[in-house]
């Protein structure tokens, strides 16, 4: 059985990522890309679907021992786990070197004290655990091969096969270092080069140290900000600059339920807010690469802007269910692909335009096509902003006139007007100023409940929605506007969990709610960070700081956050780690620092 979501560590090479549990088991790894088929899919099934455990030997009928200590080596993505056993202490170092050739996962076992018996158990299964590969020896190396894939296993330890699993049993003493490496290669090509684990470890450490040195944030909670930035970098697909929402699929928002989605794609919304955080902490090159990815993905067809694309800009992300996988803690179905790719979500136009605007304001080198794209997006909105859509939360129920979508349409027009006013683009200023006013008036008249002094989820609705917290952050209304304060307080009353975290919107248990799905979900962490932001903006800074620190306490021992927090089960839920949680963590830290929330 897979561990709790927060029991996992992330390692990666900026093209794919693996999740490593506290007991030394790699339960999730897709090769060669984030969105490729999994080689280890035990996270969503059982050991029969692929895993790699490396740790102290244990009795066959006993649970694998968990590490007594673990942590990342400094500001890096190099994981170090230590076990204390009756016979001594052992350390395992796990990492994936930034790629220069075949993707590799390297695990180095080091004896610390005593003599510790160890075992490596490697069960490779291709196509999300469905295909058992042909495992054989080739010139002294072990290779698993099926269809287009081959995975090469290299170690100095003696290995043997048993029950379709490759084992190595060995003992380490102080000073011993034994490396294990798997490398992926297309099956029709020559074997990948022999790994050089120690040199790769040094190069990986150098890479992360140099990358972190570019961070310009030195305020309070820098450790949390740096770890979030490293996580965002790890979720960036290096060859194209596309940023995945998470490296996993189908980790449930509701344990045992159906709210299980594939997040291994690039949402324009998530990527745009990620770009914002990167720009404000000194990472201009990543921001430039994302802008180039955007321009390639959208190409000459902004009228058919998708809400998400593949990491190389692919448009077809057809959704399918993998019925041979029982799902994480029996949360089925397991889905790959995402049918929301072709939804209409008008807010995306605002997020993309805001990201382009921020790049322009922070001195990102001018790109004429980026400005042209911005103008084309507004021309599309001129004709479509009054339509209902599926909204920021990708509801699978009927389309509605979501207030947040209209607000973000206003943002798109507002930021484009600013671009024209700066002299860096030409457009019908007066016409678009009128459009901006029209959208603003429409929202304030149709999306605001005067009796309750709050904006609502959609026109004519009585429901609330945490996305309304973005109204002051986007500049739609000033923070001291009574309607803004009323909305914040209404969301605190109606969408807060008992411990003060924020739900996205009301759900209906076994009945279908606004999102067209049965079941409930946890507190959405991004929304809880937005609440902290808003509280700081309206002067309730101490309250904002307390909420922020409570949110930081939800991180696992490695500083990682999933999408949501289940207040009933007191555990993380949803895909992991989640960019949409780590980005607002950074933003809130920056806002609280600027507000003087930490005094001296």
N, C-alpha and C positions, 0 to 999 in steps of 0.2 A: 504494500500500500504506500502511495506517495506520502511525503511529509506535508505538514501544514504549509500554506503558501509562504508564510514569513520564515519558514525554516530554510529557504533557498537563498543561495548566493548567485550573483550574476558574474559570469566571465564572458569575454567576447573579443572580437578582432575588427570591429567596425564593418563587418559584412554578415556575420551571424553571431549567435550567442548560445551559451549553455547555462543550465541551471544545476547547481551542485547543492545537495542536501547536507544537513549537519552530520549525517552518518557517512559522508564521503561518496554518495551515489550521485552520478550524473543521470538525471531522469528526463532531461529534455535537451535535444540538440538537433537542429536542422542543418543539412549540408547540401550545397555550399553557401546558400544564402538564407537570410531570415525566413523567407517565404518558401523555401524548398521543403521537400518531404522530410519528416523527422527520421533520424537514424536511431535515436533513443526517444521513445514515446511513452515510457512507463509513467510519466506524470499524468497521463490521461487514461491509463489502463492499469496493467500489472507488469510484473517483470517479464512476462512473455512478450511484451511489446517493445522491449529494448531498454537496457540500462548498462551502466558501468560503475561498479562499486570498488572502491579502493580504500582499505582501512585495516585496522587490527583484525586478525583472524578471530572467529567466534564459533561457538558450537552450532551445528546445523539447525537445531531447533530453537536457537536464541535470536533475539532481535540484534541487528548490527549495533555496536556501540556508537554513541554520538560523540562528536568532538567536545573536549572540555573547554577549549578556547578556539576562536577563529576570528579572523579580521583581514582586511586588505593591508597589504604592505604599503604603508605610507599613503600618499595620494595616488593610488594606482588601481588597476583592475586585476591585480595579482592576489589571489586568495591563499591565505595560509591557515591551515587547520591543525590543531594539536590534540592528540589523545594521550591521556594518562592511563596506563594499564598496570596490572599487578607486576608485570615484567619490565616496565620502563615506559618512557615517553617517546612518541614518534610524531613527526610533522609531515604533512603533505602540502605541497605547493601546487596550485592549479592555475593555469593561465592559457590564453590563446594569443600568440604573438601577432601584432599587426601584420597583415598578410603581404608577403612577397613571394608568391608561388602558391603551393597547395595550402588550403586551410588546415590548421593543426590545433589539436587540444593536447597540451603537455601536462603531465602530472609527475612531480618529482617527490619521491619518498626519502626522508632524511631521518636517520636515527639520532635522537637527542640524549637518551640515557637508557641503560639496561640493554637487553636484547629482546626485541619485540617481534613475534611472529605476525606476518602480514599476509593478506590475500587480495589479489586483483581478480574480479569476476566481470568479464566483458561479454555482453550479449547484444550483438548488433542485429537490428531488424530494419529493413528498408520499407519505404512507403508507409510511414506511420505505423510500424509494427506488423504490417500485413505480410511482408515478404521475408522469408528466411534465406539469407545469402549463402552462396557456396564459399566456405571457408577452407583455405588451403595454404600451403607453404610455397613461397616463390623466392628462390635464392636466399633462403634463411629468414625471410620476412613472412609474417602472417598477413594474408589478404582476404577480405570478405568482398564478394562480388555478386551483383545481380543486376541485370539490365544495364542501364547507363551508368551505374554507380560502382565505385570500389572504395573501400576504406582499408588503409594499410596500418597495421599495428606493429610497433617497434619497441623492443625493450631488451635489456641485457639479462633480465630474469628468465628462467626456464619456464616455458608455458606448456599447457596440455589442454586437450579438448575433452569435454564431458557434458552430456545432455545439451548439446547445441550451444555450449558456452565455452569461452576460452578463459582458462584459469592460470594464475601464477601464484605459487606459495613460496614465501621467502622470509628471511629474518634479517632485521637491520640492527646494527649496533652503533654506538656514537661515532659520528663522522661518515657513516655509510650514506651514499646518495645513489638511488636507483631511479632511473627515469622511464616513464611509459608515455608513448605518443601514438595518437591516431591521426592519420592524414587522409583527406579525401582527394580523389582523382577520378575524372571520367574513365570508365572502365576500358575504353578503347585506346587509351593513351599509355605511354610508358610509365613505369612506377615513379612515384614522386621521389624527390631527393631524400636521402637519409636525413632524419632530423638531427639537429644539434641543440639539445635542450638547454645546456648551460649558457651558450651564446645567445640563444633566443630569450632566455630569462633576463639576461643583462640588457639586451636591446629593448625588451618590453618595458622594463623599469625605466630606462632612459627616455623612451617615448612618452610615458605618462608624466614623468617629472618635468620634461620640457613643455608638455602641453599645459599642465596646470600653472606653470610660471606665467602664462599669458593672462591669467585671471586678474582683473582690476578691482575685485571686491575684497575689502579687508575689514569689513565691519563685524558686528556680533554674529555669532552662529556661522562663522565662516566654514567650519567643518561640514555643517549640514549643506551649505550652498555648494561647496566644492564637490561633495559626494553626489549631489544632484546633477551638477554640471558633468561630472565624469559619466554618470548614468546616461545623460542625454547624448554625450559623445558616443557612448557604446551603442546607442540606438540609431546612430547615423550610418547609413550605408555609404561607405567611403567612396566607391567608384562614381556615384552619381550625386551625392549630397542629400538624397531622400532620407527622411527620418521616420522610422516606424513608430506607431503608437505604443507598442509593446512587442517583445520577442516571442510571445506565446499566443496560442489560440485556446478558446473554450475553457479557461479558468473561470468558474462560475461567479456571477454577481449574487446568486442566491444558491447556497449549497444544496444540491439535490434537485435544483430547478432547471429551467430551459433557457435561462438568460446567459447563453454561452456563445461568445462571438470571436471571430478571428481578427486579431489586432495587428497582424504582421504587415501592415500596409501604411501608406503615407496619407494621413488625413490632412487636407489643406489647413483645417482649423488648428489641429495639434501642432503641425509643423510651423505654422505662422506664429503661434504664441511661443514656441520653442525658439524660433529665430529672434523674437523680441528679447527673451532672456539672455540669449547668447550675445546679442549686440550690446546689451547693457552691462555685461560682465567682461567685455574685451575680446570676444571671439568673432571677429569680423570675417575671417576666412570661411568659417562654417556658414555664416549668414550669406556670404557671396555665393557659396556652392549651392545653398538651398534656393536662392533666387534663380540661379541658372537652371536647377532642376525644375523649378516651377515653370519657367519660360519654355523649356522643352516639353514638359508634360502637357501644358495647355496649348502650346503651339499656335496655330492660326485659327483655333476654334474656341474662343472664349465663350461664345454663346452656348456651348454645350459643356460648360465647366462641370466637372465631376467633383464630388465632395472628397473623394479619395482616389488614389492611383497606386499602382505597384511601385516598388522602390526604384525601378528604372523608368517609371512613367507609364507602365502598362495600364490600359483602360478596362480590359475584361477581367473581372475578379469574381467569376461565377461562384455562387455559394453551393456547397455540397455537404452531406452528412456522412461521417465515417462510422457506419453502424457496427463495425467490429471492435470499436473502442468503447468501453463502458462509461468513460468520462471520469473526470476528477471527482472522487468520492461519489460516484454514481450520478454525476450531474450530466445528463444527456439531453439533447444530442451533442456530439462533438462535431463542430463545423469547421470547414476550411473554405476560403473565399469569403466574400461578404456582399450579400445582396443589396446592402444599403448604398453601394457605389453609385447607383443611378437615381437615387432620391433627389428631390429638389429641396435644397437647404439654402435659403437666401442669405442666411447669416455668413456663409462662407465668403461671399463677395466682400463683406465688410472686413473679415479677418485678413484676407489676402491683401486688400487695399491698405489696411492698417500696418501690416508687415512691410509692404513696399514703402509706405510713408515713413515708417521708423528708420528703415535703411537709408532713405533719402536724408532724413533729419540728422542722422548720426554720421554722415559723410561717406557712406558706402558709394563706391565709384558709380557714376551715372551710367545707366543702361537705357538707351533710347527705346528699346522694345518694351522694357518694363513700364515705361511711361505710357507707351502706346497701348499696352495691355490694360492698364488702369483705365484709360479712356474708353476702351471697348467694353469693359465690365460695367461702367456706368451707363453706357448706351443700352446695354441689355437690361439693367435695372430700371431704366426709364419706363420700359414697357411691361415689366414683370413684378415690380415690387409690391403691387397690390394683390398678388396671387397668394393663396394659402400654400403652405409647404409642410415638410416633415419636421423641420426645426433642428436645433442643435443636438437633441437627444435621439434623433433618427427613429422616431416613432414608427411603428408598423401598424398603427391604426389610421383613421382618416386624417387627411391634411387639415390644418387649421391656420388661422392667422396668428401665428405665434408672435408675441410682443418682442421677444429678443431678436427674432429674425428681422422685424421692421426696424428696430433700433440699429442693428448692424448694417442694414441697407442705408440708413441715415449716415452711419460712420463712413461707408464707402463713398458717398457723395461728398460729405464734408472734407475728407482727406484729399479727394481729387480736386475740390475747389482750392484747397491750400496749395496743392501742386501747381495749379494754373496761376494762382496769385504770386507764387515764388518766381514765375517766369520760366519754369522748366517744362512747361507743356502749354498747348493751346486748346481751348475749348469754349463752349458757350456759357460763360460765367453767369450771366444773369438768369439764363434758363435753369441752370443747375442750382443756383441759389434759391430759386422758387421751388425747385424739386425738393431741396433739403427742407425748406419750410413746410412744404406739403406733407412730407413724411412725418416730420416732428409733430405737426398739428394732428395728423391722423392717429398717431400713437397716443398722444395725450388725451384725445377725445374718446377713442374706442378701447384703449388698453388700460384705462385707469378707472378704478372703482372709487368714486368720491365718498360713498358712505363709509367704506373701510379705510380710506386714505392709503391705498396701495395699488400699484400696478398688478396686473393679473397675467396668468400664463398665456392666454390668448384672448382675442376680442370676444366679449360676451361671456367669458368664463368667470367663475368664482374661484377657481383653483389658483394656487401660487406656483412659482417656479424659481429655483435658485439662480437661474441665468439672469433674472432681473437684477441681481446684485451687480451686474456689469454696467448698469445704466450710468452711475456716476464715474466709473473707471474709464468709460469710453467718452466721457465729456458730453453725453446727451443732455444731462441736467447737472447743475452744480451740487456738491455734496450737502450743502445746507438747505436745499429745496425741501419743503415739508413733504412732498410726495416721495422723495428719495428716502428720507428718514422714516416715513410711514411704511414704505415697502420693506426696509431693512428690519424694522421691528415686527412687521407681520410675518416675515419669513422666520425670524427667531421664534415667534409664538407657534407657528403652524408647521414648520418643516424641520424643527430641531429634534434631535434624539434626546433622551434623558441626560446624556453626558455632554450635550451642547454642540454636537456635530450636525451637519446640515444634509438633509435629503435633497435629491434633485427636484422631486415633485411627488405628490401623493400616489401611492400604488394601491391596488384593490385586493391584495391577497389572492385567493383562488379565482377571482373574477378578472376579466380583462379591463385594464384601465386605459388612460389616454394613450399609452404606448402600444396598445393592442396585444399585450402579453399578460399571462397570469403570473402570479408570484410577486414577492416583494424583493427588495434589495437593500443593501447597506447604505450608510452615509457616504455620499460621494465626496471624496477628499478634496478635489479641486474646488467644489462649492464651499467647503468649510474654510479653505484658505481665502476664497473671495469674501466671505463674511468677515474674516479678520482684516482684510484690506479695507472694506467699507467702514468697519468700526473705527479704524484709524483715521479714515478720511473725514468722519463726522465728529472727530475729537474724542472718541472713547478709546483712547490709546492704551490705557492699562488693560482694559477688557480685551482689546485686540491682541496685545502681547500674551495675555494668559491663554487665549484660544490658540494662538500660534504655538506656544510651548506645549500645550496638550496635543496638538497635531504632531509635533516633532516626537512626542513620546510614543506615538503609534508606529514609528519606523521600526523595522527589525534591527537586530544587533549590528547590522552592516549599513544601516542608514537608508534602507530601501523601502519603497511604498508600492503597494498594489493600487488598483483603481478605487477601491471602496474599503470601508470598515464596517463589519457587522456588529452592531451594538449589542445584539442578543448573545452571539457566540464569542464576542470579544476577540475577534481575529480578522486578519486581512482577507478580502475576497476580490475577485476579478483578476484580469490579466496583470502580469507581474514581470518586472517592474514597469510602472506606467508613466510615460512621459507627461501625461495630463495631470499627474499628481506632483511630479517633481518640478515642473515649470512654475506653478503658482507658489510652491515653497520658496523658490528663488525670488519671485516677484514680491512676496509678502515680506521676506527678510529685507529686501531693498527698501520697501515702503516704510517699514517700521524703523529702519535705520535713519531714513530721511526725516521721519517724524520726530526723532529724538526720543523714541520710546524706551531707550536703554539708558538714558541719562549719562552719567559718567561711568 
